[in-house]
Amino acid sequence: MIDPLTLEVFWSRLISVVNEQAASLIRSAFSPSVAEAGDISACAFDPRGYLIAQAVTGTPGHINSMARCIRHFLDVYPPGELAPGDVLITNDPWKTSGHFHDVTVVTPIFRGRELVAFFGNICHLADIGGRPFSADARELFEEGLFIPITKLFIAGAPNEELLKILRANVREPEAVTGDLYAMTAANDVGGERLLEAMAELGLDSIVPLADEVIARSERAMREAIARVPDGVYRNSLTLDGYDQPVTLAVAVTVRGDAMDVDYAGSSPASSYGINVVLNYTEAYTTFGIKCALAPDVPNNEGSFRPVTITAPPGCILNCLPPSPVAARHIVGQWLPNAVHGALGQAVPDRVLAEGASSLWITQLNGHWADSRRFSLLFFNSGGMGARPGKDGLSSTAFPSGVYGTPAEVVEARSPLMIVKRELRIDSGGPGTYRGGLGHWLVLQGVRAGAPYRLSPFFDRTENPARGYAGGLPGATGVYRLERPAAPGDPTATADARPNPKATVWVEPETLIVMGLPGGGGLGDPLARDPAAVRDDVRDEYVSAERAAEEYGVVLDTGGEVDYPATERRQGARRRPAQGGT
Amino acid sequence: MGERLRAGVDVGGTFTDVLVVDDRSGAFWVGKTLTTPDDPSVGVRAGLAEVLALAESQLAGRRPAEGGPDERGGSDGGTPQRAPAGNALAALETVIHGTTLVTNALLERKGDRTALVTTRGFRDAVEIAREHRYDMYDIFLDLPRPIAPRHLRFEVDERMLADGTVHRAVDGAAVRALAGRLREAGVAAVAVCFLHSYRNPAHERQVGAILTGELPGVRLSLSCDVSGEIREYERTSTTLANVYVQRITEQYLDRIQEELAGLGSPAALLVMLSSGGLATVETARRFPVRLIESGPAAGALAAAHAGRRCGRPDLLSFDMGGTTAKACIIEGGQPLVADELEVDRVYRFKRGSGLPIRAPAIDLIEIGAGGGSIARVDALGLVKVGPDSAGARPGPACYGQGGDAPTVTDADLLLGYLDAGFFLGGRMRLDAGAAERAVAEGIARPLNLGVVEAAWAIHQVVNEHMAGAARMHAVERGKDLRALPLFAFGGAGPVHVYRVATILGVGEILCPFAAGVGSTVGFLAAPLAFDFVRSDYTLLDRADWAAVDARYAEMEDEGRRLLLTAGVAPEDVTVRRTADMRLFGQAHQIAVPIPQGRLRPEHGAVVLASFEMVYRSLYKRTPPGVPIEAISWRAVVSGPSPALDLRDADSPEGPGPGWPGPPAVAGASGAIKGERPVYAPETGGFTPTPVYDRYRLRPGALFTGPAVVEERESTVVVGPGATAHIDAFRNLVIIRPAGAARARGPAPEVEDRGAPAGSGAASSLEP
């Protein structure tokens, strides 16, 4: 029998312990995607390997990866073979988080000689060798160094043989070693705090409390699912892909308090690095479900149990080795939209319209005019889909939780100048609630000494974010390279539209033009409050022409709503549109 | 010689607190008047007048009979004639003021119609912000609204590069045309924020000069003046907030000065900054955004001051009130200072949900955990407390004002920590029946617990929450809280501190006497100080030390000029230099001390060594071979810290009207005013526990827990087995049983004294 008061204290403490573990890692990590994006996760497991608590960090992509990874570690090193001071490591994409850059470190925690818990974390390293971060690889082996499950520390001493190989294979050996030490130290922080709590609460084992937390989480998740009407809800989306469009098909089956999510019918694996391992598919699927149904239920073994997620082996959402996987986020980050499109048929007020979906990531490598090397990675986001009762957020990451990088930091860290960073007028999908706007981002290598390398990770340049419940789609993304007009050179303005996922070399004077996609609208645009349309026009989120065309709202010369003209226009628009949604 | 008086005035939501101190004798007087929200300066004047009159009468009354045994040594003993009327008023040299005006104006969006002028292509930087959702799972969240809407954001075709070179010059004619558009838009305030102005402010200055000429009467702030730091979103947000509240701040400060003049006082007005420094009215008028946290800053300064006096320069100040709890690390007698804060949070306590303000501020963590915080059962069937609060109205169920949600105060009452008949010194009766019903309905029944168990669960969950938040705060700063005594104040702080200390593993707890005057003490303990910062990303081994030296000279000259203008003697000026540095590629920077005086290339090695020392103290080891990067250079230019030495507790006439109750008694047992059952898990439930009257406990009094110590504003709960004594400064010092070995400093060796064990045992340390 669990003492309810001990459970209260234990649970509060455990949340605080994993948050501390995450904070410790974020503070001391080197990788730029940790710096600007919080691209890490931190977790506690019971001695059986059940995930019991996970810190909320910048990336949903690690949710289930962490939960699954521990089994794989225990297959290789059963608990009986682990000793105090051992630390385990891997970056096996299929066993943890889907690409080589994400390295997982797991530490068994001992109380005396008894194994009482595991702490684990994932961190996106600054470099892992192979090609610079891009979607271009045709095989896994091009994407960097593969670290199978092995020991990073053996009874407290670093595994120098492993570190030798690692340091020889990466571009920034000091930063990478520094990150691995930071990850190890973060698990130690978690373990130390847990042992203190066990001493204070007089616990010999955390298993009974873990069982209780897991059972309660499972119950809460089941209750949330049971509130969704039974049925099979299907959805299908198309994204640009690398060299050909990719279809994601999903069937969500709700039966009582359990849910199956199956991706049969999705495209086969790509021959480029945009493939997704099942762990990562599960992570973004879980995230989508949680946002819609159970934002307050914590991630742990219990909350995962009621949901089964499957995808046919070899499809792009359950790719097999040696499929390349470096840019798996491009596809994976569409899954919350896929799930919401299906679930929305059952719970329309709990989901949002499609948004820009995947982050637009830019990786730059090259040299300054004085021949110093530079390498820069930054993240940008288009518009979020409109929400029941609210407009979509403009240029805000979803489902990812990362940050953009300030223009001044980009310019201090690289020879590029940001020419423009401005919201894209009319990019938000019209609707009763408007989709969020994307933005223009224009860059030029004004202080670069020579052509530099650009690896883009852009999608939705052909497939817009669809509207929902009568809302219209957001604007598609734009990506082109422009050479500015030079006097006397008639060909100079000819612009290029390279593949938005292929690495290219860019001349210093060339403008990189990125127009990030907008989010889809929700509900009939004609039903939008004309005063809201007026405000959108005043703030140039929407042009006067589009206000008239899409919303049927006519403004007078003073910018106020011309109600009689608006009524006439909307009346004319409604008749032919009958039954059109 | 006569008195030298200084006054601290804190305008709070309900009360205006005034503390007047005579720096020559340490005598002080306190007063409390109702805040006058429509024009707070009226309340300030009334409060000051009241306390000065009190000071006047006491000074006049005691002059002939001067001469306590250990204080006021001959300060004015040689002038036994009656003081002339208005003597106290004439002796008042400075009035130090803290205000929530700026915060409120931002929260309520009551500032001026404000325009933003940016570099071409960047008018949306302030709206695109960091492209981040501050809550992972809430798809319905809202983002903070920029102060200037998009139609009031304008661009100038100019461009500076990151190294400070001009890429495109300013076209003066275009700026004059822009001035016309601003005039047409009817704006009363303009913020100018160009890219890389932290590196080269020339364009901002040029445009600022033109706009000043073209737009008389319009308030103007340049980002290079308000916040000279890299990161355009944060700098723009700060500059906008500054100019947005400038006019109302000016008007407010003018009114206070008028009221002071009306009172006939010659005193100079100084204003408390968020950083814990004081500034002249002139500075406050230019940079109102630096006043945002002036109230909380004063609380932390008061804790730091008390810690310095009693030999605890390092501690954690813990202030728990009705709706929130705040914690702040005090190190070396000074509160830690952060470079940024947030205002107008959409989610009240969620980082990232407010407008960022880049300005030095006392580094507090504030969470939604207070006496009024509401408890409920969450989706997992576990107790959750806060962040929503029952506030003052309806308040906790036990207030009997119609609230029926169970709160922390209700739980504290049911556990015997509070006395229904002595809340606020008996001014308010608590309804234990209502508390019991609320806790039973809201928590006990759904969880199938007894009411007492449910109350204990609420108490413990809120304690865990506060301890967890404090520990996160410490981890993020590389500090270990276990080494820091807890300094507890605020209405609920002393009630909860014992359990919070237990969770944190802290051995020693200090509860100051008469915490009611806490903030105003902070005002009087602060020095005049000005903060400066210049950003410039540079690798340490490539640093241009002549340029760094020039930056410091520029910042420090300005600081000296401001201090001299405010009347500080040149020899009293001190400068503290630090730089924000990190290993290249790291996310977070650390503050590294920079040598004084002229900087030369050979200082590179000194700075490198300082960096490594600070880094290792935080992270144990420095990874080899990683270059070090400097981000920003900072200087704090300060006047002298006032030698505030309040002679409160044992002064023969007491400290003024804030002094209730009978005279203190020597031993502890004489201070016991009763006994009641109090819950402690160590004893398995309720134990009859002695209740001490704080006002009758004299320095040296010693007793052991369990015990409850009551004063008007709060109640200290001491757990079983702990030892408590009153120190020379009338702080109540608690040593936890398990933590006694960890306690540091000049705490009395209580075990050696053979303090009797068992509840309520009392003795005295005095011979």
Interface residues (C-beta under 8 A of the other chain):
Chain A: P4 L5 L7 E8 V9 W11 S12 R13 I15 S16 N19 E20 A23 S24 I26 R27 S28 A29 F30 S31 P32 V34 A35 E36 V56 P60 A126 E172 E174 A175 T177 G178 Y181 A182 A185 V189 E196 E200 V213 R216 S217 A220 E223 A224 K290 C291 A292 A294 P295 D296 V297 P298 L352 F379 N380 S381 R387 G389 K390 L393 S394 S395 T396 A397 F398 G401 V402 Y403 G404 P406 A407 E408 V409 E411 A412 R413 M417 I418 V419 K420 R421 E422 L423 H439 V442 V446 R447 R538 D539 E540 Y541
Chain B: R120 G121 F122 R123 D124 A125 E127 I128 A129 R130 E131 H132 R133 M136 Y137 D138 I139 F140 D142 L143 P149 R150 H151 R159 L161 A162 D163 H167 L195 H196 Y198 I230 R231 E232 Y233 D378 A379 L380 G381 L382 V383 L447 L449 E453 W456 A457 Q460 V461 E464 H465 A467 G468 R471 M472 V475 E476 G478 T502 I503 G505 Y537 L583 G585 Q586 A587 H588 Y619 K620 R621 P623 P624 G625 V626
